[in-house]
Amino acid sequence: MVGLKSMQKVIVIGGGVVGISCALKLQDDGYDVTVLEPGQPGEGASWASCGSIAVSEVVPLSKPGTLRRAPGWMLDPAGPLTLRAGSALRVLPWFLRFAGNARPSRIEAISREISVLTRTALVDTQALLASLGLSGLLRHQPVIELYDSARDLEHERAFHDARRALGFELEEISGAQAAEMEPSIAADFARAVVLKDWRSVVDAKRFVAELHRVFVERGGQVRHISAQGFAREDQKVVAVQDDRGDTHVADQFVISAGAHSRRLAAELDCSIQMEGVIGYQTSFDDPGVKVEHGLIYAKGGFGITPYESGLAVAGSIEFAHLDAQPNWKRADILVQKAKRVLPGLKTEDGLRRFGRRPLTPDTKPIIDRIPGIENVMLATGHGQLGVTLAATTGRLISDMITGRPLPLDMAAYRVDRF
Ligand SMILES: Cc1cc2nc3c(=O)[nH]c(=O)nc-3n(C[C@H](O)[C@H](O)[C@H](O)COP(=O)(O)OP(=O)(O)OC[C@H]3O[C@@H](n4cnc5c(N)ncnc54)[C@H](O)[C@@H]3O)c2cc1C
């Protein structure tokens, strides 16, 4: 069986955190794997992330508070969510589906379905890293979410209770206790929640780069080309066509090109509901403050992560066309707001990045075979949870390609659910 599989060739399209995690698991299962990645490892959405293994981040973004506040945020240039001029009409169908997921019954169902995946996310990530000799890429501290007032926390309480009911560990503490845990934060936060089962990676870009390095060391190939289309024979894809006009033959294919997966799936007559939602990160080599835990400023809608090379401030939700250029002002606004959390933060010489989260209207990823095609899998739509769910997705994709019995019902992550 292993001998037969070792002759099978898999092409993984996209070498972000999700694609490379699929590639590594498939490689481990005996396949001959090639990753097609036009850019540098991790420079898609992955490198702009907060790098958290955010296991209890299961309540969908369509929760009522987001929808209620969205119009006000969009009118405020410094608000956490914005829509680029010219994008409104295009985003409308997506947004209507998103709004349809704000009903309490949908929130509850989606939270449960995301939790089925995130429940094993930390163990899956730890197992993947241990198998690659990369356990040092994970920090051991939990993440602390900070609230200006008891009222702000009260608005979120039902969601925190829902997370607890699903088995996740959240501990409410006072602002003073939070300041004891993290002496660099402002002393006047009223409340905080310790997200006890979260962890963070030591550096979002190096995380992906190291996965690539080990993949190549173990015989995997990375081709720096962009997939453009597919050659088909009946119900199968036989090759990927690249941007240079060359074709790449394989037995199985995985589309994991982040926000660009939608266009590739459309080449196979598969329509995906997904937006590439821009977020920004600014990192500081010399932040002037010492921080041990990942921090989230609930009201500001951003996170602060201690990376090995310094500190990164990341967040913002911006709907824009896939070709849109970044609006760096939004990154700068986050940095200014970060001083509310860390008054001593030195904000000179920040390095700015942006990435497009591949976000579905129900916040759930798509982990499925393309309908009507036997040998093309989709591993995309991970939204704000790609780093968290990469290892879990890789395991499930490899299970599906290998034909192993699946440990869970995959109906909730199907591509035709919209
Ligand atoms: C500000 C911000 C904060 C975040 N914080 C977190 C967090 O704390 N925790 C968490 O879990 N997630 C977080 N995320 C989300 C996470 O970064 C994404 O979900 C994740 O990076 C998606 O990974 P991916 O591999 O699907 O896509 P990407 O990382 O975007 O990778 C896709 C890759 O496909 C390649 N590609 C594109 N088109 C083609 C093509 N035609 N052919 C071949 N390759 C192609 C691209 O070059 C790219 O490298 C955050 C995101 C942002 C923006």
The ligand as a MOL file (V3000), in Angstrom:
LIG
                    3D

  0  0  0     0  0            999 V3000
M  V30 BEGIN CTAB
M  V30 COUNTS 53 58 0 0 0
M  V30 BEGIN ATOM
M  V30 1 C -3.9420 40.6080 10.5060 0
M  V30 2 C -4.1550 39.1340 10.5290 0
M  V30 3 C -4.1020 38.4440 11.7360 0
M  V30 4 C -4.2910 37.0590 11.7530 0
M  V30 5 N -4.1400 36.3800 12.9320 0
M  V30 6 C -4.2950 35.0370 12.9540 0
M  V30 7 C -4.1050 34.3060 14.1500 0
M  V30 8 O -3.7330 34.8330 15.1880 0
M  V30 9 N -4.3150 32.9650 14.1290 0
M  V30 10 C -4.7110 32.3160 12.9930 0
M  V30 11 O -4.9300 31.1140 13.0440 0
M  V30 12 N -4.8470 32.9730 11.8320 0
M  V30 13 C -4.6650 34.3180 11.7890 0
M  V30 14 N -4.8290 35.0050 10.6270 0
M  V30 15 C -5.3260 34.2910 9.4460 0
M  V30 16 C -4.2520 33.5060 8.7590 0
M  V30 17 O -3.1410 34.3190 8.5120 0
M  V30 18 C -4.8190 32.9500 7.4530 0
M  V30 19 O -6.0050 32.2400 7.6960 0
M  V30 20 C -3.8340 32.0020 6.8180 0
M  V30 21 O -2.6120 32.6460 6.6200 0
M  V30 22 C -4.3680 31.4640 5.5030 0
M  V30 23 O -3.4020 30.5840 5.0400 0
M  V30 24 P -3.4400 30.0380 3.5690 0
M  V30 25 O -2.2810 29.1480 3.4140 0
M  V30 26 O -4.7990 29.5340 3.2580 0
M  V30 27 O -3.3010 31.3650 2.6750 0
M  V30 28 P -2.0120 32.2560 2.4150 0
M  V30 29 O -1.1810 32.3700 3.6210 0
M  V30 30 O -2.5190 33.5150 1.8100 0
M  V30 31 O -1.2170 31.4190 1.3550 0
M  V30 32 C -1.7050 31.2080 0.0510 0
M  V30 33 C -0.5170 31.0490 -0.8500 0
M  V30 34 O -0.9890 30.7140 -2.1550 0
M  V30 35 C -0.1370 31.3290 -3.1000 0
M  V30 36 N -0.8730 31.4580 -4.3680 0
M  V30 37 C -1.8120 32.3720 -4.7020 0
M  V30 38 N -2.2310 32.1700 -5.9510 0
M  V30 39 C -1.5380 31.1020 -6.4250 0
M  V30 40 C -1.5250 30.4250 -7.6650 0
M  V30 41 N -2.2930 30.8070 -8.6850 0
M  V30 42 N -0.6790 29.3660 -7.8210 0
M  V30 43 C 0.1130 28.9640 -6.7940 0
M  V30 44 N 0.1330 29.5870 -5.5930 0
M  V30 45 C -0.6750 30.6460 -5.4150 0
M  V30 46 C 0.1880 32.6810 -2.4690 0
M  V30 47 O 1.4030 33.1890 -3.0160 0
M  V30 48 C 0.2910 32.3390 -1.0070 0
M  V30 49 O 1.6070 32.0970 -0.5800 0
M  V30 50 C -4.5840 36.3750 10.5540 0
M  V30 51 C -4.6000 37.0620 9.3390 0
M  V30 52 C -4.3750 38.4220 9.3200 0
M  V30 53 C -4.3540 39.1210 7.9950 0
M  V30 END ATOM
M  V30 BEGIN BOND
M  V30 1 1 1 2
M  V30 2 1 2 3
M  V30 3 2 2 52
M  V30 4 2 3 4
M  V30 5 1 4 5
M  V30 6 1 4 50
M  V30 7 2 5 6
M  V30 8 1 6 7
M  V30 9 1 6 13
M  V30 10 2 7 8
M  V30 11 1 7 9
M  V30 12 1 9 10
M  V30 13 2 10 11
M  V30 14 1 10 12
M  V30 15 2 12 13
M  V30 16 1 13 14
M  V30 17 1 14 15
M  V30 18 1 14 50
M  V30 19 1 15 16
M  V30 20 1 16 17
M  V30 21 1 16 18
M  V30 22 1 18 19
M  V30 23 1 18 20
M  V30 24 1 20 21
M  V30 25 1 20 22
M  V30 26 1 22 23
M  V30 27 1 23 24
M  V30 28 2 24 25
M  V30 29 1 24 26
M  V30 30 1 24 27
M  V30 31 1 27 28
M  V30 32 2 28 29
M  V30 33 1 28 30
M  V30 34 1 28 31
M  V30 35 1 31 32
M  V30 36 1 32 33
M  V30 37 1 33 34
M  V30 38 1 33 48
M  V30 39 1 34 35
M  V30 40 1 35 36
M  V30 41 1 35 46
M  V30 42 1 36 37
M  V30 43 1 36 45
M  V30 44 2 37 38
M  V30 45 1 38 39
M  V30 46 1 39 40
M  V30 47 2 39 45
M  V30 48 1 40 41
M  V30 49 2 40 42
M  V30 50 1 42 43
M  V30 51 2 43 44
M  V30 52 1 44 45
M  V30 53 1 46 47
M  V30 54 1 46 48
M  V30 55 1 48 49
M  V30 56 2 50 51
M  V30 57 1 51 52
M  V30 58 1 52 53
M  V30 END BOND
M  V30 END CTAB
M  END
